[in-house]
């Protein structure tokens, strides 16, 4: 192989990956005693209602695995495919919930409506994520269950759509299945780009890549669906359901739920440090941290939106107090440090 061809192959291979460290930006610092202890690096992008990039940090044109931030798009695909589910069910289909009894009961009701049960879902089993829910679960002598898995709502919505269409249920998570083909069509349409590499998500469903910018554009269209006359009815439904039932999307007191309840913004996290937040006017921010941490991404996303005037500064401060956990030490939990915006972000504010 010639040096030129080798270089081309290397460049092509690199282009298929998430941004490298040298392409990325410092997004947040973790401090202790006023000294920077850790640094979160990655990319962030903000788009306006038309989908044009208005702020960019790092390399947001690089592909990422959006992971669970794709759930609103997957819910649109399920609704397009005929899933007949309630608003609460749409919200939990968009959710990465913590498996509370209420979440489990909601997903179980979705399955019963289709004469199905949890054994028909192809997601793993799990315990409730919160301590008290876990204790209650054990006290009731319940085993690990698919209903408690954080993606169970999405899987129940897929099954509801497949049931309506008469599609094969046993293979609904395979990339070639009509349900998953419908998902790819929605992602391409809303994000304005063709999904790239398709992996397997933690729940067993296909996990395609798109650019962080494409993800922000797609979520912008969903977040503004209730204010646009040309919005797809299913995007409107997803938007309204997430705002009407934010507890189903994440859980009481959890970051995404607090943002939706108190700021009226759509918010959806994804594994490995991905977050999207969208305003009713269509302004949207997407963040990806390279280390996969979720510690800094709400701080970064909400601060960028506040800098553009989408969020009132007093409201921002109030919400960050609830979701941006301080660095503590000692038996009394005294604050000894904080998570702060890094200089590259501060320079954009």
C-alpha positions as CSV (number, residue, x, y, z in Angstrom):
1,X,0.0,0.0,0.0
2,X,1.4,3.4,-0.9
3,X,1.9,6.1,1.7
4,X,-0.8,8.2,0.0
5,X,-3.3,5.4,0.1
6,X,-2.3,4.6,3.7
7,X,-2.9,8.2,4.7
8,X,-6.3,8.3,3.0
9,X,-7.4,5.1,4.7
10,X,-6.2,6.4,8.1
11,X,-8.1,9.7,7.5
12,X,-11.2,7.8,6.5
13,X,-11.0,5.6,9.6
14,X,-10.5,8.6,11.9
15,X,-13.5,10.4,10.4
16,X,-15.7,7.6,11.5
17,X,-14.9,8.1,15.2
18,X,-15.9,10.5,17.9
19,X,-13.6,13.6,18.1
20,X,-10.2,13.0,19.4
21,X,-8.8,14.7,22.5
22,X,-6.8,17.3,20.5
23,X,-10.0,18.3,18.6
24,X,-12.1,18.7,21.7
25,X,-12.6,21.5,24.2
26,X,-12.5,21.7,27.9
27,X,-16.1,22.0,29.0
28,X,-16.0,21.9,32.8
29,X,-13.6,21.7,35.7
30,X,-14.0,20.0,39.0
31,X,-12.3,22.0,41.7
32,X,-11.2,21.2,45.3
33,X,-9.9,23.9,47.6
34,X,-9.9,26.2,44.6
35,X,-7.6,24.0,42.6
36,X,-8.6,22.2,39.4
37,X,-8.7,18.5,40.2
38,X,-10.4,17.1,37.1
39,X,-11.2,18.3,33.6
40,X,-14.1,17.2,31.4
41,X,-13.5,17.6,27.7
42,X,-15.7,17.1,24.7
43,X,-17.9,19.0,22.3
44,X,-21.0,21.1,22.5
45,X,-23.1,22.8,19.8
46,X,-26.1,25.1,19.9
47,X,-28.5,25.5,16.9
48,X,-31.1,28.1,16.3
49,X,-34.7,27.4,15.3
50,X,-33.7,26.9,11.7
51,X,-31.0,24.4,12.6
52,X,-28.1,26.8,11.9
53,X,-25.1,26.5,14.2
54,X,-24.8,29.5,16.5
55,X,-22.3,28.2,19.0
56,X,-19.7,25.4,18.6
57,X,-17.1,24.0,20.9
58,X,-14.8,21.1,20.1
59,X,-15.7,19.1,17.0
60,X,-19.5,18.6,16.9
61,X,-19.5,17.6,13.3
62,X,-17.9,14.3,14.3
63,X,-20.2,11.3,14.8
64,X,-21.2,10.1,18.2
65,X,-23.5,7.4,19.5
66,X,-26.4,9.4,20.8
67,X,-27.6,6.4,22.8
68,X,-30.8,7.2,24.8
69,X,-31.0,10.7,23.4
70,X,-32.5,9.0,20.4
71,X,-35.5,7.8,22.3
72,X,-37.8,10.8,21.3
73,X,-37.0,10.0,17.7
74,X,-37.7,6.3,18.3
75,X,-41.0,7.2,20.0
76,X,-42.0,9.2,16.9
77,X,-41.2,6.1,14.8
78,X,-43.3,3.9,17.0
79,X,-46.2,6.4,16.8
80,X,-45.8,6.7,13.0
81,X,-45.9,2.9,12.9
82,X,-49.2,2.7,14.7
83,X,-48.5,2.4,18.4
84,X,-51.7,3.3,20.2
85,X,-50.4,4.5,23.5
86,X,-51.3,7.2,26.1
87,X,-49.4,10.4,26.8
88,X,-47.8,8.9,29.9
89,X,-46.8,5.9,27.8
90,X,-45.2,8.1,25.2
91,X,-43.3,9.9,27.9
92,X,-41.9,6.6,29.3
93,X,-41.1,5.5,25.8
94,X,-38.9,8.6,25.6
95,X,-37.5,7.9,29.0
96,X,-34.4,6.6,30.7
97,X,-36.3,6.0,34.0
98,X,-35.0,4.6,37.3
99,X,-37.4,1.7,37.4
100,X,-39.6,2.8,40.2
101,X,-42.8,0.9,41.0
102,X,-44.8,3.6,39.1
103,X,-42.5,3.3,36.0
104,X,-42.9,-0.5,36.1
105,X,-46.6,-0.3,36.4
106,X,-46.9,2.1,33.5
107,X,-44.8,-0.2,31.2
108,X,-46.7,-3.3,32.3
109,X,-50.0,-1.5,31.4
110,X,-48.6,-0.8,27.9
111,X,-47.9,-4.5,27.4
112,X,-51.2,-5.7,28.8
113,X,-53.0,-3.4,26.3
114,X,-51.4,-5.5,23.6
115,X,-52.0,-8.9,25.4
116,X,-48.3,-9.1,26.0
117,X,-46.1,-9.3,29.1
118,X,-42.5,-8.5,30.0
119,X,-41.2,-11.8,28.5
120,X,-42.0,-10.3,25.1
121,X,-39.5,-7.5,25.6
122,X,-35.9,-8.0,24.4
123,X,-34.3,-5.7,27.0
124,X,-32.3,-7.0,29.9
125,X,-33.6,-7.4,33.4
126,X,-32.7,-4.9,36.1
127,X,-33.2,-3.8,39.7
128,X,-34.8,-0.4,40.5
129,X,-32.0,2.2,40.5
130,X,-33.0,4.1,43.6
131,X,-32.2,2.6,47.0
132,X,-35.7,2.9,48.5
133,X,-37.3,1.5,45.3
134,X,-34.8,-1.4,45.4
135,X,-35.6,-2.1,49.1
136,X,-39.3,-2.0,48.4
137,X,-38.8,-4.3,45.4
138,X,-36.9,-6.9,47.6
139,X,-39.4,-6.6,50.4
140,X,-42.1,-7.6,48.0
141,X,-40.0,-10.6,47.0
142,X,-39.7,-9.5,43.4
143,X,-36.9,-10.6,41.2
144,X,-34.9,-8.6,38.7
145,X,-37.4,-7.6,35.9
146,X,-37.3,-6.2,32.4
147,X,-39.9,-3.6,33.6
148,X,-37.3,-1.9,35.8
149,X,-34.8,-1.6,33.0
150,X,-34.4,2.0,32.0
151,X,-35.4,1.4,28.4
152,X,-38.4,-0.7,29.0
153,X,-40.9,2.0,27.9
154,X,-39.2,2.2,24.5
155,X,-39.4,-1.5,24.1
156,X,-43.0,-1.6,25.0
157,X,-43.7,1.1,22.4
158,X,-41.9,-0.8,19.8
159,X,-44.0,-3.9,20.6
160,X,-47.2,-1.9,20.4
161,X,-46.3,-0.6,17.0
162,X,-45.3,-4.1,15.8
163,X,-48.6,-5.5,17.1
164,X,-50.6,-2.9,15.1
165,X,-48.7,-3.6,11.9
166,X,-48.7,-7.4,12.3
167,X,-44.9,-7.4,12.3
168,X,-43.0,-10.3,13.8
169,X,-42.6,-9.6,17.6
170,X,-39.6,-11.8,18.3
171,X,-37.2,-9.9,16.0
172,X,-38.3,-6.3,16.7
173,X,-34.8,-5.2,17.8
174,X,-33.0,-6.4,14.7
175,X,-31.7,-3.6,12.4
176,X,-33.6,-5.2,9.4
177,X,-36.9,-5.3,11.2
178,X,-39.5,-2.8,9.8
179,X,-39.7,-1.1,13.2
180,X,-36.0,-0.3,13.3
181,X,-36.1,0.7,9.6
182,X,-38.8,3.2,10.6
183,X,-36.5,4.6,13.3
184,X,-33.7,5.1,10.9
185,X,-36.0,7.0,8.6
186,X,-37.1,9.4,11.4
187,X,-33.5,10.0,12.5
188,X,-32.4,10.8,8.9
189,X,-35.4,13.1,8.4
190,X,-35.1,15.0,11.7
191,X,-31.3,15.2,12.0
192,X,-30.9,15.9,8.3
193,X,-28.2,13.3,7.8
194,X,-28.0,9.6,7.2
195,X,-27.1,7.6,10.3
196,X,-23.7,6.1,10.1
197,X,-22.3,3.1,12.0
198,X,-25.0,1.0,13.6
199,X,-24.0,-0.7,16.9
200,X,-26.0,-2.4,19.6
201,X,-27.3,-0.3,22.5
202,X,-27.2,-1.5,26.1
203,X,-30.9,-2.4,25.8
204,X,-30.3,-4.5,22.7
205,X,-31.9,-2.1,20.2
206,X,-29.8,-0.7,17.3
207,X,-27.5,2.2,18.2
208,X,-26.7,4.3,15.1
209,X,-24.2,7.2,15.0
210,X,-25.0,10.8,13.9
211,X,-23.1,14.0,14.4
212,X,-23.6,16.0,17.5
213,X,-24.8,18.9,15.3
214,X,-27.3,16.6,13.5
215,X,-28.6,15.5,16.9
216,X,-29.1,19.1,18.0
217,X,-31.0,19.9,14.8
218,X,-33.2,16.9,15.2
219,X,-34.1,17.7,18.8
220,X,-34.7,21.4,17.8
221,X,-37.5,20.2,15.5
222,X,-39.1,18.1,18.3
223,X,-38.7,20.8,21.0
224,X,-40.4,23.4,18.8
225,X,-43.2,21.1,17.6
226,X,-45.8,22.7,19.8
227,X,-45.2,26.1,18.3
228,X,-44.9,25.3,14.6
229,X,-47.9,24.8,12.4
230,X,-45.9,22.6,10.0
231,X,-44.8,20.2,12.8
232,X,-45.5,16.5,12.5
233,X,-48.3,15.5,14.8
234,X,-46.2,12.7,16.3
235,X,-43.4,15.2,17.2
236,X,-46.1,17.4,18.8
237,X,-47.3,14.3,20.8
238,X,-43.8,13.5,22.0
239,X,-43.0,17.1,23.0
240,X,-46.3,17.4,24.9
241,X,-46.0,14.1,26.6
242,X,-42.5,14.7,27.9
243,X,-43.5,18.1,29.3
244,X,-46.8,16.7,30.8
245,X,-45.2,13.7,32.4
246,X,-41.6,14.5,33.1
247,X,-41.5,12.0,36.0
248,X,-41.9,9.2,33.4
249,X,-38.9,10.5,31.3
250,X,-36.4,10.3,34.2
251,X,-37.8,10.3,37.8
252,X,-38.8,12.6,40.6
253,X,-35.9,14.9,41.5
254,X,-33.7,13.6,38.6
255,X,-32.0,16.2,36.4
256,X,-34.0,15.8,33.2
257,X,-37.3,15.9,35.1
258,X,-36.3,19.0,37.1
259,X,-35.3,20.8,33.9
260,X,-38.6,20.0,32.2
261,X,-40.7,20.8,35.3
262,X,-39.0,24.1,36.2
263,X,-37.7,25.5,32.9
264,X,-40.2,24.2,30.4
265,X,-37.4,22.8,28.2
266,X,-37.2,19.4,26.7
267,X,-34.2,17.4,28.1
268,X,-32.9,14.0,27.4
269,X,-29.8,12.3,28.6
270,X,-27.9,9.5,26.9
271,X,-25.3,7.1,28.2
272,X,-21.6,8.0,27.8
273,X,-22.0,11.7,28.5
274,X,-24.6,12.8,25.9
275,X,-27.3,15.4,26.6
276,X,-29.7,17.3,24.5
277,X,-31.8,20.2,25.7
278,X,-34.3,22.1,23.5
279,X,-36.4,25.2,24.0
280,X,-40.0,25.8,22.6
281,X,-38.6,28.3,20.0
282,X,-36.3,25.6,18.6
283,X,-33.0,26.7,20.1
284,X,-31.3,23.5,21.1
285,X,-28.0,22.4,22.6
286,X,-26.2,19.0,22.4
287,X,-23.3,18.0,24.6
288,X,-20.9,15.1,24.5
289,X,-18.1,14.5,27.1
290,X,-15.3,12.2,25.9
291,X,-14.9,10.5,29.2
292,X,-18.6,9.5,29.3
293,X,-19.3,11.4,32.5
294,X,-22.7,13.1,33.0
295,X,-21.4,15.3,35.7
296,X,-20.9,18.5,33.7
297,X,-23.3,18.4,30.7
298,X,-26.4,20.0,32.3
299,X,-24.2,22.9,33.5
300,X,-22.7,23.4,30.1
301,X,-26.0,23.1,28.1
302,X,-28.1,25.3,30.3
303,X,-25.4,27.9,30.6
304,X,-25.1,28.2,26.8
305,X,-28.9,28.5,26.6
306,X,-28.9,31.2,29.3
307,X,-26.2,33.1,27.4
308,X,-28.5,33.3,24.4
309,X,-31.4,34.5,26.6
310,X,-33.4,31.3,26.4
311,X,-33.2,30.9,30.2
312,X,-33.5,33.6,32.8
313,X,-30.3,33.8,34.9
314,X,-32.2,33.5,38.2
315,X,-34.1,30.4,37.0
316,X,-30.8,29.0,35.8
317,X,-29.2,29.5,39.2
318,X,-32.2,27.9,41.0
319,X,-32.2,24.8,38.8
320,X,-28.4,24.3,38.9
321,X,-28.6,24.4,42.7
322,X,-30.8,21.3,42.5
323,X,-29.0,19.3,39.8
324,X,-25.4,20.4,39.8
325,X,-24.1,18.5,42.8
326,X,-21.3,20.1,44.9
327,X,-18.1,18.4,45.7
328,X,-18.3,17.4,49.4
329,X,-16.1,15.9,52.1
330,X,-16.3,14.8,55.7
331,X,-19.0,13.2,57.7
332,X,-21.1,16.4,57.6
333,X,-20.9,16.6,53.8
334,X,-19.3,20.0,53.8
335,X,-18.8,21.5,50.4
336,X,-15.1,21.4,49.5
337,X,-15.2,22.0,45.8
338,X,-17.5,22.5,42.8
339,X,-18.1,21.7,39.2
340,X,-17.5,24.8,37.1
341,X,-17.5,25.9,33.5
342,X,-14.1,25.7,31.9
343,X,-12.6,28.8,30.3
344,X,-13.5,27.8,26.7
345,X,-17.1,27.8,27.6
346,X,-16.9,31.0,29.8
347,X,-15.4,32.8,26.8
348,X,-18.6,32.1,24.8
349,X,-21.0,33.4,27.4
